[in-house]
Amino acid sequence: MNTSNKTKIVLGLMSETSMDGIDTTTILSDGIDIYKYYPHYSFKYSKVTQKNLFRSFNEISYFLKDKDAQEELTYGVTIDHYKATEKMINKTNIIPELIGFHGQTIYHNAKKRMSLQLGDATLLAKLLKIDVVSNFRKNDIINGGEGAPLAPIYHKLLIKKYKLQLPSCIINIGGISNLTYYDGRNLIGFDTGPGNGLMDQLIQSISNEKFDEKGKIASKGIINKKLIDIFKNNKYFKKNYPKSLDRHDFSKIYELIVSENMSIENKMATLSELTIQSIIISMNMLPQSPKNILISGGGANNIHLIKRLKSVFKQPISLSHEIGISTQRIEADLIAFLAIRCLKKYPITFPKTTGARKPTIGGDLFKYKKL
């Protein structure tokens, strides 16, 4: 397919903190707007890669010191992304002109200004024979930002594209939940607190299931209010935005809940309520009360979670798939969009989204070198 000099066909690759697989999407974009969305697919990590990813997550302090383990896992992550891209191209018969490669986040520490994504963009470009953009967080951190969240500039596009009433708010509930607020002038973004990550972690520790489907288990439980009060006293919630999190940041409250002598239903209900309460606290920090709320990410499929949110907030709450945005593709679309913005030298992070000193261009271009 021929495109103009202004637009490119970009393939986005994203594996979230759930580490369950790789989402692949393709868009036609000029870095300002998206003119076409092509089909999207998700592919699982190989069993070996996923096993090593979970091991690295559970033993993160050791993993960060083990360079050999990092190199081995980086190679595995890259090869799995290569295979996912090949499958995507074969399924769609669409050959991208550019690849956006986020890599697998394994560790994020806002205080230390450190964010580690595994993936070898040079190798991926060589294998695919296509230019790759990666390292989206690096330049933001260099410019004083926390490197996260990356979503606000894409969320702003969605708010404008779907003509959502301003001020508008998008809440993405992934492993960690993050929020974007846009009122036509201010673009604000920050991580709100736990998303699905802690709930998934508990389910995976007691069964072969990856998550609590539709929140069925949590819906049968009783919330432990004592533990919720402990959680709400976390100093993170007293900190003003912009701010960001890692799944490890709430490991203490997770361990408290898991160790409590109560049923799995009650534990899941309490973990689910962590997500709700952190969103409530975050919404109260915004300059104005948004006129509508759009929920994206895996949490949009959690019926129990959505019912709780609708019971708490007066604003209309919509789910991304209800307005035509698949929850499975939104993060990969974001990475594709950031890749073309990098190529066009457009900023992807801003002082009120990551704390960067100025609007910052992000991503490094890894060009395929023809022999």
C-alpha positions in Angstrom: 0.0 0.0 0.0 1.4 3.4 -0.9 1.2 6.2 1.7 2.2 9.8 1.5 5.3 11.3 3.0 3.2 12.5 5.9 1.6 9.2 6.9 3.1 5.8 7.6 1.8 2.3 8.3 3.1 1.6 11.8 3.0 -1.7 13.7 2.8 -1.4 17.5 4.0 -4.1 19.9 3.1 -4.0 23.6 3.4 -6.4 26.5 1.9 -5.1 29.7 2.9 -5.7 33.3 0.7 -8.8 33.3 3.3 -10.4 31.2 0.7 -12.7 29.6 1.6 -12.0 26.0 2.2 -9.5 23.2 -0.5 -7.3 21.7 0.1 -6.3 18.0 -1.7 -3.6 16.1 -1.2 -1.7 12.9 -2.3 1.9 12.2 -2.0 4.6 9.5 -0.8 7.8 11.2 1.1 11.0 10.7 1.8 11.4 14.5 -1.0 13.9 14.8 -4.0 11.8 14.0 -4.8 8.1 13.2 -6.5 7.7 9.8 -7.0 4.0 9.8 -7.0 1.1 12.3 -6.0 -2.3 10.8 -6.9 -5.7 12.4 -5.1 -6.5 15.7 -4.0 -9.8 17.3 -2.5 -11.0 20.6 0.1 -13.7 20.8 1.2 -15.6 23.9 4.8 -15.6 25.1 6.6 -18.9 24.8 6.4 -21.0 28.0 10.1 -20.5 28.6 10.0 -16.8 28.2 6.9 -16.4 30.4 8.3 -18.6 33.1 11.6 -16.6 33.1 9.6 -13.3 33.2 7.6 -14.4 36.2 10.8 -15.6 37.9 12.5 -12.2 37.3 9.4 -10.4 38.7 9.3 -12.5 41.8 13.1 -12.2 42.4 13.6 -8.7 41.0 16.5 -7.7 43.4 18.6 -10.7 42.2 17.6 -10.2 38.6 18.7 -6.6 38.5 22.2 -7.7 39.6 22.4 -10.7 37.2 23.5 -9.3 33.8 23.6 -12.8 32.2 20.0 -13.5 33.2 19.0 -10.1 31.8 20.7 -10.7 28.5 19.2 -14.2 28.2 15.7 -12.9 28.9 16.1 -9.9 26.7 16.9 -12.2 23.8 13.9 -14.4 24.6 11.6 -11.4 24.8 12.9 -10.1 21.5 12.5 -13.4 19.6 9.0 -13.7 20.9 8.2 -10.2 19.6 9.8 -11.0 16.3 7.6 -14.2 16.0 4.5 -12.2 17.0 5.3 -9.6 14.3 5.8 -12.2 11.6 2.5 -13.9 12.5 0.8 -10.5 12.5 2.1 -9.6 9.0 1.1 -13.1 7.7 -2.4 -12.7 9.1 -3.0 -9.2 7.8 -0.8 -9.1 4.6 0.1 -5.6 5.7 3.8 -4.8 5.7 4.5 -2.0 8.1 7.0 0.8 7.3 7.9 1.3 11.0 7.7 -0.8 14.2 7.0 0.6 17.6 8.6 -1.7 20.2 8.0 -1.0 23.8 9.6 -4.1 25.2 8.7 -5.8 28.5 8.7 -3.6 31.6 10.4 -5.6 34.4 11.1 -2.8 36.8 10.2 0.9 37.4 11.4 3.1 40.2 10.3 6.7 40.1 12.5 7.8 42.9 15.7 6.5 41.3 14.5 7.7 37.9 14.9 4.1 36.6 12.7 2.2 34.2 13.8 -1.1 32.7 12.2 -2.6 29.6 13.7 -5.8 28.2 14.1 -6.0 24.4 16.8 -5.6 21.8 15.6 -3.2 19.1 18.7 -3.5 17.0 18.2 -7.3 16.7 14.4 -6.8 16.0 15.1 -4.4 13.2 17.7 -6.8 11.8 15.4 -9.8 11.9 12.3 -7.9 10.5 14.3 -5.8 8.0 12.2 -2.8 9.1 13.1 0.3 11.1 12.2 0.1 14.8 11.6 2.8 17.4 12.1 1.9 21.0 13.4 3.3 24.4 10.4 5.6 24.7 11.0 6.4 28.4 14.8 7.2 28.3 14.7 10.8 27.1 11.9 11.7 29.5 14.0 10.5 32.4 17.0 12.4 31.1 14.9 15.5 31.2 13.8 15.1 34.8 10.6 13.0 34.2 9.6 9.7 35.7 9.3 8.0 32.4 5.7 7.2 33.0 2.9 7.2 32.2 3.2 7.4 28.4 -0.5 7.1 27.5 -1.7 10.8 28.0 -0.8 12.1 24.5 -2.7 9.2 22.9 -5.6 9.5 25.3 -5.9 13.2 24.4 -6.2 12.1 20.7 -9.0 9.6 21.7 -10.8 12.3 23.7 -10.7 14.6 20.7 -11.4 11.9 18.1 -14.5 10.6 19.8 -15.6 14.1 20.8 -15.9 13.3 24.5 -17.3 16.2 26.5 -14.6 18.3 28.3 -13.2 18.0 30.9 -12.8 14.3 30.2 -11.0 11.5 32.0 -9.7 8.2 30.7 -8.7 5.6 33.3 -6.6 2.7 32.0 -6.8 -0.3 34.3 -3.9 -2.5 33.4 -1.4 -4.1 35.8 -1.2 -0.6 37.3 -4.0 1.9 36.8 -3.2 5.3 35.2 -5.4 8.3 34.5 -5.5 11.0 31.8 -7.4 14.3 32.3 -7.9 16.8 29.5 -9.9 20.0 29.6 -9.0 21.5 26.3 -5.9 23.2 27.8 -4.5 21.1 30.6 -3.2 17.6 29.9 -2.6 15.7 33.1 -1.6 12.2 33.6 -0.4 9.9 36.5 -0.6 6.4 37.9 -3.5 6.1 40.3 -2.6 2.8 42.1 -3.0 -0.9 41.7 -4.9 -2.1 38.7 -5.4 -5.8 37.9 -1.8 -6.7 38.8 -2.3 -7.7 42.5 -5.6 -9.5 41.8 -3.9 -11.4 38.9 -0.9 -12.3 41.1 -3.2 -13.9 43.8 -5.2 -15.9 41.3 -2.1 -17.1 39.5 -0.6 -18.2 42.9 -3.5 -20.5 43.7 -4.7 -21.8 40.3 -3.9 -22.2 36.7 -6.1 -19.2 35.8 -4.5 -15.9 34.7 -7.2 -13.6 36.2 -10.5 -13.5 38.0 -12.8 -13.6 35.0 -15.4 -10.8 35.1 -14.5 -10.3 38.8 -16.7 -13.3 39.8 -14.7 -14.3 42.8 -14.3 -10.7 44.1 -18.0 -10.1 43.7 -18.7 -12.9 46.3 -16.4 -11.5 48.9 -16.6 -9.0 51.8 -14.1 -6.1 51.9 -11.7 -5.9 54.8 -12.1 -2.3 55.7 -9.2 -2.4 58.2 -6.8 -3.3 55.5 -8.3 -0.7 53.1 -7.6 2.0 55.7 -4.0 0.9 56.0 -3.7 1.0 52.2 -5.2 4.5 52.0 -2.6 5.8 54.4 0.2 5.0 51.8 2.3 8.1 51.3 1.9 7.8 47.5 -1.7 9.1 47.8 -0.5 12.3 49.6 1.9 13.1 46.8 0.7 15.4 44.1 0.9 14.5 40.4 2.7 13.8 38.1 3.7 10.5 39.7 4.2 6.9 38.7 4.3 3.4 40.2 5.7 -0.1 39.9 3.7 -3.3 40.8 6.3 -3.9 43.6 5.3 -0.6 45.2 2.3 -2.2 46.9 3.9 -5.5 47.8 3.5 -4.9 51.5 -0.3 -4.4 51.4 -0.6 -7.4 49.1 1.3 -9.6 51.6 -0.9 -8.3 54.4 -4.0 -9.2 52.5 -2.8 -12.6 51.4 -1.6 -13.5 54.9 -4.9 -12.5 56.5 -7.1 -15.4 57.8 -10.0 -14.9 55.4 -11.5 -16.6 52.3 -10.2 -16.2 48.8 -13.4 -14.3 48.0 -12.7 -11.8 50.7 -9.1 -11.4 49.7 -10.1 -10.8 46.1 -12.8 -8.3 47.1 -10.3 -6.4 49.2 -7.7 -6.4 46.5 -10.3 -5.2 44.0 -11.2 -2.4 46.4 -7.6 -1.2 46.5 -8.1 -0.3 42.8 -11.4 1.5 43.5 -10.2 3.5 46.4 -7.0 4.6 44.6 -9.1 5.9 41.7 -11.4 7.8 44.0 -8.4 9.5 45.7 -6.9 10.3 42.3 -10.1 11.8 40.9 -10.4 14.1 43.9 -6.9 15.6 43.0 -8.0 16.8 39.6 -8.5 20.6 38.8 -12.2 20.0 37.9 -14.6 17.1 38.2 -14.6 15.5 34.7 -18.0 15.4 32.9 -17.4 11.8 31.7 -15.1 8.8 32.4 -13.9 6.3 29.9 -12.4 3.0 31.2 -9.9 1.1 29.1 -7.5 -1.8 29.7 -8.2 -5.3 31.0 -10.2 -3.8 34.0 -12.9 -2.8 31.5 -13.8 -6.5 31.3 -14.1 -6.9 35.1 -17.9 -6.6 35.7 -17.5 -6.3 39.5 -14.9 -3.5 39.2 -17.0 -1.5 36.8 -20.2 -1.9 38.9 -18.2 -0.6 41.9 -17.0 2.4 39.9 -20.4 3.2 38.6 -21.8 3.1 42.2 -19.1 5.6 43.3 -19.1 8.2 40.6 -22.0 10.4 39.4 -20.5 11.0 36.0 -21.4 8.7 33.0 -18.9 5.9 32.8 -18.2 4.3 29.4 -16.1 1.3 28.5 -13.6 1.7 25.6 -15.2 -1.1 23.6 -18.6 0.6 23.8 -17.3 3.4 21.7 -15.4 1.1 19.3 -12.0 0.9 20.9 -10.9 -2.7 21.7 -9.3 -3.0 25.1 -6.9 -5.5 23.6 -5.4 -3.0 21.1 -5.3 0.3 22.9 -1.9 0.0 24.4 -0.3 -1.3 21.2 -1.9 1.5 19.3 -0.3 3.9 21.8 3.1 2.5 21.1 2.6 2.7 17.3 1.5 6.3 17.7 4.5 7.2 19.9 6.8 5.6 17.3 5.5 7.8 14.4 5.7 10.9 16.8 9.3 10.0 17.5 10.0 9.9 13.8 8.3 13.3 13.3 10.1 14.8 16.3 6.8 15.5 18.1 6.9 15.4 22.0 5.4 12.4 23.7 5.7 13.4 27.4 5.0 16.7 29.2 5.6 18.4 32.5 2.1 17.5 33.8 2.2 13.9 32.7 5.6 12.7 33.8 7.3 15.7 35.5 9.7 16.3 32.7 11.1 19.8 32.6 9.7 20.5 29.1 7.6 18.7 26.4 10.0 15.9 25.5 10.5 13.9 22.3 10.9 10.2 23.2 12.1 7.1 21.5 15.3 6.0 19.6 15.2 5.0 16.0 17.0 1.8 15.2 17.4 1.7 11.4 17.6 -1.5 9.5 20.9 -1.6 7.8 20.8 -3.3 4.4 23.9 -5.3 3.7 
